[in-house]
Amino acid sequence: SFFCGMKSIRRSSLDEMIAEFLKAEIDSNDFGSAIWGFINSGYIKEDEIRTPNLKDSDQNSKRKNVLRAYRGYPNSLIFEGLPLRDMAWRIAKLTKTELAEVKSIREQPSGNWTNWSRGSRKLSDIARRISINEVHIPKVLLVAQNLTAGISSALPILVTEKSSGHIVALEGHSRLTAHSLLASSEVVVLIGEADDLSSWLWY
């Protein structure tokens, strides 16, 4: 299993995965407005997204509903076919070698990340192409600047399959590509491991 070779820090949970997903996307150009809609309506407080209390079941429930509303959690859109309930979630450290193997989601149809990697889906290939000016991705460069400045961000969320060991980014493509660009020696991530991911539409 992939976990055997990876530095596991501690166990995680679906509640924490949901919290990190929302924390990552509250300031996103693509998805932030959906989250702010819930904050502005009074359904959830901003600090329940930015500094979540995982021991508060009411907060956990609200975050789950927000993710369901705009991201299709737990079984449609990006989550379609992902066996969330059967996955073991961990906070772990990826080495530079492991980071080099992380792939983007299988976009439907082929999209930016696939094209930027020239079809390999490896985020490290995209980072290499940025470094030699073959592609220009402003959001990755901005994230790299923030990482260099020590501005903290949500944990990238990855999924992996026991049988193949493939690692795919569920959330955090720009952050993972930026870490690869910066040649970070270790990257702390939240990772879910399943026996089989063949049912996941984006695998």
Disulfide bonds with the S-S distance in Angstrom:
none
